Amino acid sequence: MAPDPNTLGVQWLVVRGWLIVCTPVAIASGIGARHVLHFSRRTAESHLVQQPR
């Protein structure tokens, strides 16, 4: 079966749209995940320090 050029164009548009949408989201989520990990680590350490053993 030969692929239809129209479906190929639609697939390329969908892929390009996903790339345009997902690239900033992936970058932001990567930065956000790093901040969340750093913040949660600091919070856990402060909680561990505050709790009497």
N, C-alpha and C positions, 0 to 999 in steps of 0.2 A: 504493500500500500504506500503510495507516494503521499508525503505529508502535504496538507493544504497550505498554501502560502498565507491565507487569511488566519488560520489557526496558529501558524508560527508567529505571525505578527502580534496576535493577541497574547500568545504566551510570552513573547519578548516584552510586550508592554507590561504584562503582569509582573514578570521578573524584575523589570527595571523599576516599576512602582514599588515593589517590595524592597529592592535595594535602597531606593531613595528614602523610604519610610524607615527601614530597619537599621541603616547605618548610623544615623544620629542616635537612635534609641539604644543600639548596642553600645555605642561609645558612652552615652550618658549612663546607661545601666552599669557598665564596667566601672566608671568613675564612682557612681553611687554605691556599688557593691563594695568597692575599696574603702570608701568613707564609712559605710555601715559596719564593715568588719573592724576597722580601726576604732570607731566609736564604741562598738559593743565590747571589744577587747578592753578598752579603757574603763568602760562601765563595770565590766565583770571584775577587773582588777580592783577598782575602788570598792566594790561590794565585798570582795574577799578581804580587803584591808579593813573595812569597817566592822566586819563580823568578828566577834571574839571567838578564839579557838577554844 
